[in-house]
């Protein structure tokens, strides 16, 4: 593939986007004016912009296109179901069958509800935890993003350091709900144990993303959190919006052998279509039963489009593709090839870099300090890293320059990974 023109003429589409969207974006890219892009089509791991420029995609719709763009099995399943009905906002046969499949994949899903986004799934898990326990506080980990609600955004972007365990409102719009939010360092079991013990009387749940910012939780951390929360009567929520179907078909639950009380799925389940699921223990999930709506043991949880028949059909196709022989071997092999190649590229150039991630996830920081949590991640040279990412976009690698995850999909092959590595070396140079 030829590199994208480094100084392309401004497209009419880009100008139209910049007139109506803040910074020419629908969110979370922070591209400079000359790199605003509007895309027209995608196939596999490649996408093309409105000017016809081709890119290898390493955002993959923020990881939702885990099996690749425009996968024929998804396209066929969606077209077939659309002719039978797009949405009923009620139970449908594809949705019931999908719930049955997920219950087999993840036995902790005794009861479920479906929504349209990971944000809704994690937000509803938190609301259910508060309703089920009668407690108000939530503990999250520093640097975690759990969706675009207050608890999800707080301390993802932050303006001060060393202020734990209190949360701060940066990125939330200044909502007061951060007063009920505790923040603990990631992968620090001792700190989490102390916070949980000190606040157990008011603490409804602990929520964790097992691949937070591509930093993998340790086995000791995950196992220890389960033991500590059970000991203190605190619910444990797995945010599997990213780890779900990516670390394993059974997600982090299967990968770590740890069962939470509630979990949230999203992103990869729909292959790019908007679907998410939440569920867990039957007694906890019963908080959403509508026959409780006139009592104080009721948590409202519904969605107009969540789990519609078309998106459910897409999810069935995704699970079929991921369940095929060799799918996870390929995802893990390509992820490892990318991480190893990034490390070798920086080493060849004599630049200190930490490369991390697992399965089809990768990330790197320009630092000589091992990245295990948010504080160690911030030792990286963010300015230089951003310059590299922006140059990658100019060279035909579409990547988010806000230092978010590098996503590999089932459609990425050795040639696609090598194209990233060649562009990375050129960008560094």
C-alpha positions as a Python dict, from the first residue, in 0.01 Angstrom:
ca = {
    (1, 'X'): (0, 0, 0),
    (2, 'X'): (134, 345, -88),
    (3, 'X'): (171, 587, 200),
    (4, 'X'): (-96, 853, 226),
    (5, 'X'): (2, 1191, 83),
    (6, 'X'): (177, 1379, 363),
    (7, 'X'): (26, 1712, 260),
    (8, 'X'): (-309, 1631, 99),
    (9, 'X'): (-543, 1905, -13),
    (10, 'X'): (-823, 1981, 229),
    (11, 'X'): (-1124, 1775, 137),
    (12, 'X'): (-1472, 1923, 115),
    (13, 'X'): (-1586, 1649, 351),
    (14, 'X'): (-1329, 1747, 612),
    (15, 'X'): (-1428, 2113, 586),
    (16, 'X'): (-1795, 2024, 625),
    (17, 'X'): (-1711, 1813, 931),
    (18, 'X'): (-1510, 2095, 1090),
    (19, 'X'): (-1798, 2337, 1047),
    (20, 'X'): (-2039, 2122, 1247),
    (21, 'X'): (-1830, 1905, 1483),
    (22, 'X'): (-1606, 2040, 1762),
    (23, 'X'): (-1250, 2009, 1626),
    (24, 'X'): (-1394, 1816, 1331),
    (25, 'X'): (-1448, 1506, 1543),
    (26, 'X'): (-1733, 1306, 1692),
    (27, 'X'): (-1507, 1252, 1991),
    (28, 'X'): (-1177, 1109, 2115),
    (29, 'X'): (-931, 1173, 1831),
    (30, 'X'): (-778, 1519, 1882),
    (31, 'X'): (-643, 1524, 1527),
    (32, 'X'): (-486, 1851, 1412),
    (33, 'X'): (-665, 2054, 1147),
    (34, 'X'): (-471, 1910, 854),
    (35, 'X'): (-534, 1549, 959),
    (36, 'X'): (-911, 1558, 1005),
    (37, 'X'): (-1036, 1257, 811),
    (38, 'X'): (-1382, 1149, 692),
    (39, 'X'): (-1406, 781, 596),
    (40, 'X'): (-1619, 629, 322),
    (41, 'X'): (-1564, 255, 336),
    (42, 'X'): (-1373, -24, 501),
    (43, 'X'): (-1299, -391, 442),
    (44, 'X'): (-1108, -623, 671),
    (45, 'X'): (-833, -418, 836),
    (46, 'X'): (-828, -143, 571),
    (47, 'X'): (-1030, 177, 545),
    (48, 'X'): (-1052, 450, 280),
    (49, 'X'): (-1120, 817, 337),
    (50, 'X'): (-1330, 1058, 131),
    (51, 'X'): (-1024, 1141, -81),
    (52, 'X'): (-964, 775, -165),
    (53, 'X'): (-658, 740, 58),
    (54, 'X'): (-611, 391, 200),
    (55, 'X'): (-511, 318, 559),
    (56, 'X'): (-436, 13, 767),
    (57, 'X'): (-676, 57, 1057),
    (58, 'X'): (-542, 12, 1410),
    (59, 'X'): (-839, 168, 1587),
    (60, 'X'): (-1090, -81, 1441),
    (61, 'X'): (-1384, 133, 1553),
    (62, 'X'): (-1228, 153, 1901),
    (63, 'X'): (-1203, -224, 1904),
    (64, 'X'): (-1562, -301, 1815),
    (65, 'X'): (-1467, -445, 1475),
    (66, 'X'): (-1273, -734, 1631),
    (67, 'X'): (-1343, -963, 1334),
    (68, 'X'): (-1275, -690, 1076),
    (69, 'X'): (-1477, -433, 883),
    (70, 'X'): (-1764, -557, 667),
    (71, 'X'): (-1728, -924, 756),
    (72, 'X'): (-1947, -1117, 508),
    (73, 'X'): (-2107, -1336, 777),
    (74, 'X'): (-2218, -1029, 970),
    (75, 'X'): (-2343, -852, 657),
    (76, 'X'): (-2543, -1158, 552),
    (77, 'X'): (-2694, -1214, 898),
    (78, 'X'): (-2797, -849, 932),
    (79, 'X'): (-2954, -833, 585),
    (80, 'X'): (-3148, -1152, 648),
    (81, 'X'): (-3285, -1029, 983),
    (82, 'X'): (-3358, -673, 864),
    (83, 'X'): (-3613, -811, 620),
    (84, 'X'): (-3792, -978, 913),
    (85, 'X'): (-3798, -677, 1142),
    (86, 'X'): (-3539, -424, 1255),
    (87, 'X'): (-3653, -350, 1610),
    (88, 'X'): (-3943, -442, 1837),
    (89, 'X'): (-3816, -294, 2167),
    (90, 'X'): (-3928, -624, 2319),
    (91, 'X'): (-3805, -981, 2341),
    (92, 'X'): (-3721, -1142, 2007),
    (93, 'X'): (-3616, -1491, 1912),
    (94, 'X'): (-3260, -1382, 1812),
    (95, 'X'): (-3220, -1206, 2148),
    (96, 'X'): (-3332, -1505, 2356),
    (97, 'X'): (-3096, -1729, 2160),
    (98, 'X'): (-2814, -1479, 2208),
    (99, 'X'): (-2870, -1470, 2585),
    (100, 'X'): (-2858, -1848, 2592),
    (101, 'X'): (-2525, -1847, 2406),
    (102, 'X'): (-2374, -1588, 2640),
    (103, 'X'): (-2488, -1785, 2946),
    (104, 'X'): (-2303, -2087, 2808),
    (105, 'X'): (-1992, -1881, 2737),
    (106, 'X'): (-1992, -1708, 3076),
    (107, 'X'): (-2166, -1906, 3353),
    (108, 'X'): (-2172, -1600, 3583),
    (109, 'X'): (-2446, -1457, 3358),
    (110, 'X'): (-2746, -1604, 3540),
    (111, 'X'): (-2968, -1311, 3436),
    (112, 'X'): (-2914, -1044, 3169),
    (113, 'X'): (-3032, -718, 3019),
    (114, 'X'): (-2922, -580, 2681),
    (115, 'X'): (-2845, -219, 2594),
    (116, 'X'): (-2678, -44, 2300),
    (117, 'X'): (-2343, 71, 2438),
    (118, 'X'): (-2077, -24, 2688),
    (119, 'X'): (-2143, 304, 2867),
    (120, 'X'): (-2501, 199, 2936),
    (121, 'X'): (-2387, -147, 3046),
    (122, 'X'): (-2133, -29, 3305),
    (123, 'X'): (-2357, 255, 3423),
    (124, 'X'): (-2644, 12, 3478),
    (125, 'X'): (-2420, -233, 3663),
    (126, 'X'): (-2324, 45, 3903),
    (127, 'X'): (-2686, 147, 3954),
    (128, 'X'): (-2787, -214, 4017),
    (129, 'X'): (-2505, -257, 4268),
    (130, 'X'): (-2622, 48, 4460),
    (131, 'X'): (-2981, -68, 4451),
    (132, 'X'): (-2900, -424, 4558),
    (133, 'X'): (-2677, -324, 4849),
    (134, 'X'): (-2839, -1, 4962),
    (135, 'X'): (-2490, 154, 4965),
    (136, 'X'): (-2374, 455, 4766),
    (137, 'X'): (-1996, 437, 4720),
    (138, 'X'): (-1815, 283, 4424),
    (139, 'X'): (-1443, 203, 4404),
    (140, 'X'): (-1267, 225, 4068),
    (141, 'X'): (-901, 222, 3975),
    (142, 'X'): (-688, 519, 3878),
    (143, 'X'): (-682, 579, 3503),
    (144, 'X'): (-980, 356, 3426),
    (145, 'X'): (-1244, 452, 3171),
    (146, 'X'): (-1581, 283, 3223),
    (147, 'X'): (-1793, 482, 2978),
    (148, 'X'): (-1916, 837, 2937),
    (149, 'X'): (-2104, 858, 3267),
    (150, 'X'): (-1967, 1029, 3578),
    (151, 'X'): (-1814, 724, 3745),
    (152, 'X'): (-1679, 608, 3411),
    (153, 'X'): (-1495, 928, 3322),
    (154, 'X'): (-1373, 1053, 3662),
    (155, 'X'): (-994, 1009, 3700),
    (156, 'X'): (-954, 892, 3342),
    (157, 'X'): (-833, 1241, 3260),
    (158, 'X'): (-699, 1405, 3571),
    (159, 'X'): (-548, 1738, 3667),
    (160, 'X'): (-358, 1652, 3984),
    (161, 'X'): (-154, 1360, 4114),
    (162, 'X'): (-141, 1206, 4456),
    (163, 'X'): (-501, 1291, 4545),
    (164, 'X'): (-617, 933, 4602),
    (165, 'X'): (-851, 791, 4721),
    (166, 'X'): (-1078, 1087, 4645),
    (167, 'X'): (-1197, 1116, 4285),
    (168, 'X'): (-1186, 1438, 4088),
    (169, 'X'): (-1433, 1578, 3840),
    (170, 'X'): (-1200, 1641, 3543),
    (171, 'X'): (-1379, 1523, 3229),
    (172, 'X'): (-1714, 1471, 3403),
    (173, 'X'): (-1858, 1819, 3363),
    (174, 'X'): (-1823, 1882, 3735),
    (175, 'X'): (-2087, 1637, 3854),
    (176, 'X'): (-2126, 1596, 4229),
    (177, 'X'): (-2149, 1217, 4203),
    (178, 'X'): (-1771, 1197, 4232),
    (179, 'X'): (-1822, 1245, 4607),
    (180, 'X'): (-1938, 882, 4620),
    (181, 'X'): (-1641, 758, 4418),
    (182, 'X'): (-1319, 618, 4562),
    (183, 'X'): (-1008, 570, 4347),
    (184, 'X'): (-731, 321, 4414),
    (185, 'X'): (-403, 252, 4231),
    (186, 'X'): (-428, -22, 3969),
    (187, 'X'): (-256, -355, 4038),
    (188, 'X'): (-194, -258, 4403),
    (189, 'X'): (-382, -518, 4605),
    (190, 'X'): (-274, -382, 4943),
    (191, 'X'): (-409, -34, 4870),
    (192, 'X'): (-738, -175, 4740),
    (193, 'X'): (-778, -403, 5041),
    (194, 'X'): (-732, -114, 5283),
    (195, 'X'): (-982, 107, 5101),
    (196, 'X'): (-1240, -169, 5083),
    (197, 'X'): (-1202, -251, 5452),
    (198, 'X'): (-1221, 114, 5558),
    (199, 'X'): (-1534, 183, 5350),
    (200, 'X'): (-1714, -153, 5353),
    (201, 'X'): (-2021, -17, 5534),
    (202, 'X'): (-2084, 233, 5252),
    (203, 'X'): (-1921, 57, 4956),
    (204, 'X'): (-2161, -96, 4705),
    (205, 'X'): (-1913, -230, 4449),
    (206, 'X'): (-1564, -240, 4307),
    (207, 'X'): (-1547, -206, 3929),
    (208, 'X'): (-1240, -313, 3731),
    (209, 'X'): (-1133, -321, 3367),
    (210, 'X'): (-895, -620, 3343),
    (211, 'X'): (-704, -461, 3052),
    (212, 'X'): (-710, -103, 3174),
    (213, 'X'): (-530, 124, 2922),
    (214, 'X'): (-386, -206, 2781),
    (215, 'X'): (-217, -271, 3117),
    (216, 'X'): (-313, -624, 3212),
    (217, 'X'): (-429, -690, 3568),
    (218, 'X'): (-212, -946, 3743),
    (219, 'X'): (-360, -1282, 3841),
    (220, 'X'): (-286, -1204, 4206),
    (221, 'X'): (-473, -874, 4180),
    (222, 'X'): (-783, -1027, 4023),
    (223, 'X'): (-798, -1326, 4257),
    (224, 'X'): (-730, -1107, 4558),
    (225, 'X'): (-1006, -859, 4468),
    (226, 'X'): (-1258, -1142, 4449),
    (227, 'X'): (-1157, -1272, 4791),
    (228, 'X'): (-1154, -928, 4956),
    (229, 'X'): (-1489, -814, 4815),
    (230, 'X'): (-1656, -1138, 4920),
    (231, 'X'): (-1512, -1105, 5270),
    (232, 'X'): (-1655, -755, 5312),
    (233, 'X'): (-1989, -805, 5138),
    (234, 'X'): (-1900, -577, 4846),
    (235, 'X'): (-2005, -658, 4489),
    (236, 'X'): (-1738, -706, 4222),
    (237, 'X'): (-1810, -573, 3870),
    (238, 'X'): (-1604, -671, 3567),
    (239, 'X'): (-1605, -408, 3293),
    (240, 'X'): (-1552, -647, 3002),
    (241, 'X'): (-1639, -395, 2734),
    (242, 'X'): (-1282, -438, 2604),
    (243, 'X'): (-1168, -771, 2750),
    (244, 'X'): (-1491, -948, 2657),
    (245, 'X'): (-1437, -1184, 2359),
    (246, 'X'): (-1086, -1041, 2317),
    (247, 'X'): (-879, -1222, 2579),
    (248, 'X'): (-1086, -1536, 2537),
    (249, 'X'): (-1431, -1626, 2407),
    (250, 'X'): (-1527, -1629, 2775),
    (251, 'X'): (-1352, -1296, 2837),
    (252, 'X'): (-1163, -1210, 3153),
    (253, 'X'): (-1377, -1447, 3359),
    (254, 'X'): (-1235, -1741, 3165),
    (255, 'X'): (-887, -1590, 3127),
    (256, 'X'): (-841, -1537, 3502),
    (257, 'X'): (-1077, -1803, 3635),
    (258, 'X'): (-1247, -1540, 3851),
    (259, 'X'): (-1624, -1493, 3871),
    (260, 'X'): (-1762, -1144, 3941),
    (261, 'X'): (-2109, -1060, 4071),
    (262, 'X'): (-2189, -841, 3769),
    (263, 'X'): (-2026, -790, 3431),
    (264, 'X'): (-2066, -565, 3130),
    (265, 'X'): (-2004, -666, 2768),
    (266, 'X'): (-1987, -433, 2468),
    (267, 'X'): (-1770, -334, 2169),
    (268, 'X'): (-1668, -661, 2004),
    (269, 'X'): (-2001, -838, 2058),
    (270, 'X'): (-2170, -661, 1766),
    (271, 'X'): (-1882, -658, 1519),
    (272, 'X'): (-1936, -282, 1482),
    (273, 'X'): (-2311, -284, 1545),
    (274, 'X'): (-2425, -112, 1867),
    (275, 'X'): (-2501, -383, 2120),
    (276, 'X'): (-2396, -440, 2480),
    (277, 'X'): (-2504, -669, 2759),
    (278, 'X'): (-2492, -671, 3137),
    (279, 'X'): (-2573, -939, 3383),
    (280, 'X'): (-2467, -1152, 3673),
    (281, 'X'): (-2604, -1319, 3982),
    (282, 'X'): (-2978, -1381, 3963),
    (283, 'X'): (-3049, -1234, 4308),
    (284, 'X'): (-2862, -913, 4220),
    (285, 'X'): (-3012, -881, 3872),
    (286, 'X'): (-3362, -923, 4015),
    (287, 'X'): (-3334, -557, 4119),
    (288, 'X'): (-3445, -468, 3765),
    (289, 'X'): (-3768, -672, 3772),
    (290, 'X'): (-4056, -445, 3676),
    (291, 'X'): (-4289, -608, 3931),
    (292, 'X'): (-4079, -429, 4193),
    (293, 'X'): (-4131, -85, 4048),
    (294, 'X'): (-4347, 35, 4335),
    (295, 'X'): (-4096, -74, 4599),
    (296, 'X'): (-3760, 61, 4715),
    (297, 'X'): (-3589, -251, 4573),
    (298, 'X'): (-3619, -155, 4208),
    (299, 'X'): (-3359, -29, 3960),
    (300, 'X'): (-3495, 86, 3623),
    (301, 'X'): (-3306, -79, 3336),
    (302, 'X'): (-3440, -81, 2981),
    (303, 'X'): (-3333, 22, 2631),
    (304, 'X'): (-3524, 112, 2316),
    (305, 'X'): (-3264, -37, 2083),
    (306, 'X'): (-3065, -264, 2315),
    (307, 'X'): (-3055, -621, 2188),
    (308, 'X'): (-3274, -551, 1886),
    (309, 'X'): (-3313, -842, 1643),
    (310, 'X'): (-3074, -696, 1385),
    (311, 'X'): (-2793, -630, 1632),
    (312, 'X'): (-2859, -968, 1793),
    (313, 'X'): (-2822, -1131, 1454),
    (314, 'X'): (-2491, -950, 1409),
    (315, 'X'): (-2375, -1076, 1749),
    (316, 'X'): (-2461, -1435, 1656),
    (317, 'X'): (-2245, -1404, 1344),
    (318, 'X'): (-1957, -1254, 1546),
    (319, 'X'): (-1969, -1542, 1796),
    (320, 'X'): (-1973, -1790, 1508),
    (321, 'X'): (-1659, -1633, 1359),
    (322, 'X'): (-1475, -1611, 1693),
    (323, 'X'): (-1573, -1967, 1779),
    (324, 'X'): (-1420, -2109, 1461),
    (325, 'X'): (-1099, -2314, 1499),
    (326, 'X'): (-783, -2104, 1503),
    (327, 'X'): (-950, -1766, 1560),
    (328, 'X'): (-788, -1691, 1895),
    (329, 'X'): (-457, -1843, 1793),
    (330, 'X'): (-450, -1592, 1507),
    (331, 'X'): (-553, -1295, 1724),
    (332, 'X'): (-286, -1372, 1983),
    (333, 'X'): (-18, -1440, 1721),
    (334, 'X'): (-77, -1110, 1540),
    (335, 'X'): (-88, -918, 1868),
    (336, 'X'): (241, -1072, 1977),
    (337, 'X'): (397, -1003, 1635),
    (338, 'X'): (297, -637, 1664),
    (339, 'X'): (420, -591, 2024),
    (340, 'X'): (749, -770, 1957),
    (341, 'X'): (800, -568, 1641),
    (342, 'X'): (734, -236, 1816),
    (343, 'X'): (984, -325, 2087),
    (344, 'X'): (1246, -428, 1830),
    (345, 'X'): (1192, -109, 1627),
    (346, 'X'): (1256, 118, 1925),
    (347, 'X'): (1550, -94, 2040),
    (348, 'X'): (1707, -68, 1694),
    (349, 'X'): (1678, 310, 1718),
    (350, 'X'): (1822, 316, 2069),
    (351, 'X'): (1503, 460, 2220),
    (352, 'X'): (1376, 346, 2561),
    (353, 'X'): (1022, 215, 2526),
    (354, 'X'): (785, -5, 2721),
    (355, 'X'): (555, -222, 2509),
    (356, 'X'): (265, -399, 2673),
    (357, 'X'): (-77, -556, 2617),
    (358, 'X'): (-217, -904, 2569),
    (359, 'X'): (-391, -1090, 2289),
    (360, 'X'): (-495, -851, 2010),
    (361, 'X'): (-409, -540, 2216),
    (362, 'X'): (-90, -336, 2216),
    (363, 'X'): (38, -14, 2364),
    (364, 'X'): (373, 154, 2416),
    (365, 'X'): (515, 441, 2616),
    (366, 'X'): (849, 614, 2565),
    (367, 'X'): (995, 548, 2911),
    (368, 'X'): (1246, 315, 3074),
    (369, 'X'): (1010, 246, 3366),
    (370, 'X'): (791, -67, 3351),
    (371, 'X'): (426, 29, 3296),
    (372, 'X'): (202, -141, 3552),
    (373, 'X'): (-43, 135, 3646),
    (374, 'X'): (-143, 493, 3568),
    (375, 'X'): (146, 659, 3752),
    (376, 'X'): (412, 457, 3571),
    (377, 'X'): (235, 515, 3241),
    (378, 'X'): (260, 891, 3289),
    (379, 'X'): (641, 873, 3295),
    (380, 'X'): (631, 832, 2915),
    (381, 'X'): (719, 1115, 2679),
    (382, 'X'): (363, 1192, 2569),
    (383, 'X'): (459, 1479, 2336),
    (384, 'X'): (705, 1267, 2140),
    (385, 'X'): (462, 975, 2131),
    (386, 'X'): (191, 1198, 1988),
    (387, 'X'): (427, 1321, 1717),
    (388, 'X'): (497, 960, 1618),
    (389, 'X'): (126, 872, 1604),
    (390, 'X'): (44, 1175, 1392),
    (391, 'X'): (321, 1080, 1152),
    (392, 'X'): (176, 727, 1135),
    (393, 'X'): (-154, 873, 1016),
    (394, 'X'): (31, 1067, 746),
    (395, 'X'): (203, 743, 641),
    (396, 'X'): (-122, 550, 599),
    (397, 'X'): (-169, 394, 944),
    (398, 'X'): (-492, 512, 1108),
    (399, 'X'): (-430, 537, 1480),
    (400, 'X'): (-575, 745, 1762),
    (401, 'X'): (-307, 994, 1873),
    (402, 'X'): (-460, 1027, 2222),
    (403, 'X'): (-248, 733, 2339),
    (404, 'X'): (-538, 488, 2351),
    (405, 'X'): (-516, 118, 2272),
    (406, 'X'): (-373, -17, 1947),
    (407, 'X'): (-635, -267, 1828),
    (408, 'X'): (-559, -574, 1620),
    (409, 'X'): (-844, -764, 1455),
    (410, 'X'): (-897, -1107, 1307),
    (411, 'X'): (-853, -942, 966),
    (412, 'X'): (-496, -829, 1043),
    (413, 'X'): (-235, -1058, 895),
    (414, 'X'): (144, -1055, 895),
    (415, 'X'): (153, -811, 603),
    (416, 'X'): (-72, -564, 787),
    (417, 'X'): (141, -586, 1102),
    (418, 'X'): (460, -542, 902),
    (419, 'X'): (309, -234, 734),
    (420, 'X'): (258, -78, 1079),
    (421, 'X'): (615, -161, 1180),
    (422, 'X'): (763, -17, 861),
    (423, 'X'): (562, 302, 908),
    (424, 'X'): (665, 320, 1274),
    (425, 'X'): (1030, 304, 1182),
    (426, 'X'): (980, 577, 921),
    (427, 'X'): (784, 789, 1168),
    (428, 'X'): (1059, 765, 1429),
    (429, 'X'): (1317, 859, 1167),
}
